[in-house]
Amino acid sequence: MAATSSNSMAPDEKYHLSELLGIKVIWHDKKIGKLIDMVIVDHDKYAEVTHVIVSRPFGNPMLVVPWASVTSLSNSQVTINSNDIHTFDGEPPETALLVADHIMDKKVLDINDSEIEVVYDLTLVKRHDKLYVTAVDSSRYGRMRRIGLRKTADSRASSQVGPNGDVIPWFYVQPLPPNITSFKGDVKLKILKENLSDVKPVDLADMLEDLDHEHRVMVFNQLDTAHASDTLEEIEPNVQRELVSSLAKDKVALLIRQMTPGQAADLLAALPHSDMLTYLNELDEVMALKVRSILEKQEEHVTNYTTSLFVTVPPDITAEQAQSEYHLIAKHKDVVMYLYVVEESGRLQGVIDIKELLAAADTSRLRDFMIENVISLKPTSTLKEASELFNRYDFRAIPVTDDDHRIIGVVTYRDVMKLTHHFIE
């Protein structure tokens, strides 16, 4: 069962189609039939249930009930609210996509048409009074449930460590063919067979970021703890913050405990201060101490780690002049891979990579091939902000400039990245 969100919304309810098929259908406190199928609309990354199909005894016509008329759903019954049940008499249109009839028992093919298995079951999630199909299940546990061994399947599945590559998220399913029928059409995937058992957290994070917030939370809540924790680390900070805010605090605390101190610090640093303190208090003493140390260091000003031993050159000298003098001006410097082009006042005008200098025409002036839009830090920038720039741009050094854009120091990749959480894990 998925967790409640922090704003006390109703929890997500998770179902397996194999357990819903055949349950009784209740109308006005009477059993009127049983659930035999569902109609879905495929939205690419998830599928939404629009109707439930009800078979009735004694020759009564089948019912096609809009999901909006379903008032409750459990593993034992579904309840319908309607003044006149006969308004639902009929059969689904030929174009309708039926979950049980059209998808269960179909072969699962990967992107190269290699056969993987068959669809033994499907995972459904009820969220905000809507029902979605979120995964196809080709696992042995799905097969067990299909033949009625639900307790055995659930027990063995709960003891599994790591992601189950045979439970395939719906967003890996290619759009279903419009002419799919009970006997025609296969379930094709957007992924290779050999990749299914190792869907990397970074790839899953990309998929989640493409979803809207509601469906992101819905899918994320189905991941096992270890996979969810690894995936959360890979999600962009702004999305990460939104996602965490919609999860139950005990679930977030559990995910954080699965992380290294550095990963936990990165996540907590993106959260509101009050939430950060709440989760820190949920950690054991040793882990909390390490995370606090990292967070405090991340907030240190980057000026404490700058060097004044860097190469500066005027803008109007030629490449040939800079090359001939380089061995002198770079001597005893800490930063030699970049030449910072500055005016007499010290104002930074541009930067040149040493490789660009060596490739330039001898007569070219530095101002003609320097990079003018220099990414820089401020004296008040933190180690965490510097770390984010290094990760984003793959620089080997970043200048620190004042409000007048005068260069006052340079911080190196080595000094920043070795002084954050990397050394403490």
Residue pairs with C-beta under 8 A, 6 or more apart in sequence:
1 11
1 12
1 13
1 14
2 11
2 12
2 13
2 14
2 125
2 218
2 221
2 222
3 11
3 12
3 221
3 247
3 248
3 250
3 251
4 10
4 11
4 248
5 217
5 245
5 246
5 247
5 248
6 245
6 246
6 247
6 248
6 249
7 246
9 128
10 128
12 125
12 126
12 127
12 217
12 218
12 221
13 73
13 125
13 126
13 127
14 123
14 124
14 125
14 126
14 222
15 73
15 75
15 123
15 124
15 125
15 126
16 121
16 122
16 123
16 124
16 137
16 142
16 145
17 38
17 99
17 100
17 104
17 121
17 122
17 123
17 124
17 133
18 104
18 120
18 121
18 142
18 145
18 146
19 75
19 145
19 150
20 35
20 73
20 75
20 78
20 124
21 35
21 36
21 37
21 100
22 34
22 35
22 36
23 34
23 35
23 74
23 75
23 76
23 77
23 78
24 31
24 33
24 34
24 35
24 76
24 77
24 78
25 31
25 32
25 33
25 34
25 35
25 52
25 54
25 63
25 77
25 78
25 79
25 80
26 32
26 77
26 78
26 79
26 80
27 79
27 80
27 81
27 82
27 85
32 54
32 56
32 63
32 80
32 85
33 54
33 55
33 56
33 57
33 60
33 63
34 54
34 55
35 52
35 53
35 54
35 78
36 53
36 54
36 55
36 100
37 52
37 53
37 92
37 98
37 99
37 100
37 101
38 49
38 51
38 52
38 53
38 98
38 99
38 100
38 131
39 49
39 50
39 51
39 52
39 53
39 64
39 92
39 96
39 97
39 98
39 99
40 47
40 48
40 49
40 50
40 97
40 98
40 99
40 133
41 47
41 48
41 50
41 97
42 97
42 175
42 176
44 171
44 175
45 170
45 171
45 207
45 210
45 211
45 215
46 132
46 133
46 134
46 170
46 171
46 211
46 215
46 218
46 219
47 97
47 132
47 133
47 170
48 130
48 131
48 132
48 133
49 67
49 99
49 124
49 130
49 131
49 132
49 133
50 66
50 67
51 64
51 65
51 66
51 67
51 92
51 96
52 65
52 67
52 70
52 78
53 62
53 63
53 64
53 65
53 92
53 98
54 62
54 63
54 64
54 65
54 80
54 88
55 62
56 62
56 63
61 89
61 90
62 89
62 90
62 91
63 85
63 88
63 89
63 90
64 88
64 90
64 91
64 92
65 80
65 82
65 88
66 88
67 130
67 131
69 80
69 81
69 82
69 88
70 78
70 79
70 80
70 81
71 79
71 80
71 81
72 78
72 79
73 79
73 126
73 131
82 88
92 98
95 178
97 176
97 180
99 122
99 133
101 182
102 176
102 180
102 181
102 182
102 185
103 119
103 122
103 136
103 176
103 187
104 119
104 120
104 121
104 122
105 118
105 119
105 120
106 118
106 119
106 185
106 186
106 187
107 115
107 116
107 117
107 118
107 186
107 187
108 115
108 116
108 117
108 118
108 119
108 136
108 138
108 168
108 186
108 187
108 188
108 189
109 115
109 116
109 186
109 187
109 188
109 189
110 116
110 188
110 189
110 191
110 192
110 193
110 196
111 188
111 189
111 190
111 191
111 192
112 192
112 193
113 188
114 192
114 193
116 138
116 166
116 189
116 193
116 196
117 138
117 166
118 138
119 136
119 137
119 138
119 142
119 187
120 137
120 138
120 139
120 142
120 143
120 145
120 146
121 136
121 137
121 142
121 143
121 145
121 146
122 133
122 135
122 136
122 137
123 133
123 134
123 135
123 136
123 137
123 167
123 222
124 131
124 132
124 133
124 134
125 131
125 132
125 134
125 218
125 221
125 222
126 132
127 214
127 217
127 218
128 214
132 215
132 218
133 170
134 169
134 170
134 218
134 219
134 222
135 167
135 168
135 169
135 170
135 222
136 167
136 168
136 170
136 173
136 187
137 166
137 167
137 168
138 166
138 167
138 168
139 157
139 164
139 166
139 167
140 166
141 153
141 154
141 156
141 157
141 164
142 153
142 166
142 167
144 150
144 152
144 153
144 156
145 153
145 154
157 164
160 224
161 226
162 224
162 226
162 227
163 199
163 223
163 224
163 226
163 227
164 224
165 196
165 197
165 198
165 199
166 196
166 197
168 189
168 196
169 199
169 204
169 207
169 219
171 190
171 207
171 210
171 211
171 219
172 189
172 190
172 191
173 187
173 188
173 189
173 190
174 188
174 189
174 190
176 185
176 187
177 185
179 185
189 196
191 199
201 227
201 230
201 231
201 233
201 234
202 234
204 223
204 227
204 231
204 234
205 231
205 234
205 235
205 236
208 216
208 219
208 220
208 231
208 235
208 239
208 243
209 216
209 235
209 236
209 239
211 219
213 242
213 243
213 246
216 239
216 243
217 243
217 246
217 247
220 228
220 231
220 232
220 243
220 247
221 247
223 231
225 254
225 255
225 258
226 258
228 255
229 255
229 256
229 258
229 259
230 258
232 240
232 243
232 244
232 255
232 267
233 259
233 263
233 266
233 267
235 243
237 270
238 270
240 267
240 270
241 270
241 271
244 252
244 267
244 271
244 275
245 275
249 278
249 279
249 282
252 279
253 279
253 282
253 283
256 264
256 267
256 268
256 279
256 282
256 283
257 282
257 283
257 284
257 287
259 267
260 421
260 425
261 287
261 290
261 291
261 294
261 421
261 424
261 425
262 294
262 420
262 421
262 422
262 424
262 425
263 421
264 283
264 287
264 291
265 291
265 294
265 295
265 298
265 421
266 421
268 275
268 276
268 279
268 280
268 291
268 295
269 276
269 295
269 298
269 384
271 279
276 295
280 288
280 291
280 292
281 288
283 291
290 424
293 424
294 420
294 421
294 424
297 383
297 419
297 420
297 421
298 382
298 383
298 384
298 387
298 420
298 421
299 382
299 383
299 384
300 382
300 383
301 379
301 380
301 381
301 382
301 383
302 377
302 379
302 381
302 382
302 383
302 385
302 386
302 400
302 411
302 416
303 379
303 400
303 408
303 409
305 383
305 386
305 411
305 415
305 416
305 419
306 400
306 408
306 409
306 410
306 411
307 334
307 335
307 409
307 410
307 411
307 412
307 415
308 409
308 410
309 332
309 333
309 334
309 335
310 333
310 334
310 335
310 338
310 340
310 397
310 399
310 407
310 409
310 410
311 326
311 329
311 330
311 333
311 335
311 336
311 338
311 339
311 340
312 329
312 339
312 340
312 341
312 342
312 407
313 322
313 329
313 339
313 340
313 341
313 342
313 352
313 366
314 341
314 342
314 343
314 344
314 366
315 341
315 342
315 343
315 349
315 350
315 365
315 366
315 367
315 370
316 365
316 366
316 367
317 365
317 366
318 362
318 363
318 364
318 365
318 366
319 357
319 360
319 361
319 362
319 363
319 364
319 365
319 366
319 369
320 362
320 363
322 339
322 357
322 366
323 357
323 358
323 362
326 339
326 354
326 357
330 336
334 410
334 412
335 397
335 410
335 412
336 354
337 353
337 354
337 396
337 397
338 351
338 352
338 353
338 354
338 396
338 397
338 410
339 351
339 352
339 354
339 357
339 366
340 348
340 350
340 351
340 399
340 407
340 410
341 348
341 349
341 350
341 351
341 352
341 366
341 367
341 370
342 348
342 349
342 407
343 349
345 406
346 406
346 407
347 404
347 405
347 406
347 407
348 374
348 376
348 399
348 401
348 405
348 406
348 407
349 367
349 370
349 372
350 366
350 367
350 370
350 371
350 372
350 374
351 370
351 371
351 374
351 399
352 366
352 369
352 370
352 371
356 369
360 369
374 399
375 389
375 393
375 395
375 398
376 398
376 399
376 400
376 401
376 405
376 407
377 385
377 386
377 389
377 398
377 399
377 400
377 401
377 411
378 400
378 401
378 402
378 403
379 400
379 402
379 408
381 400
383 416
383 419
383 420
384 420
386 398
386 411
386 416
387 416
387 417
387 420
389 395
389 398
390 398
390 413
390 416
390 417
395 413
396 412
396 413
397 410
397 411
397 412
397 413
398 410
398 411
399 407
399 409
399 410
400 407
400 408
400 409
400 410
400 411
401 407
401 408
402 408
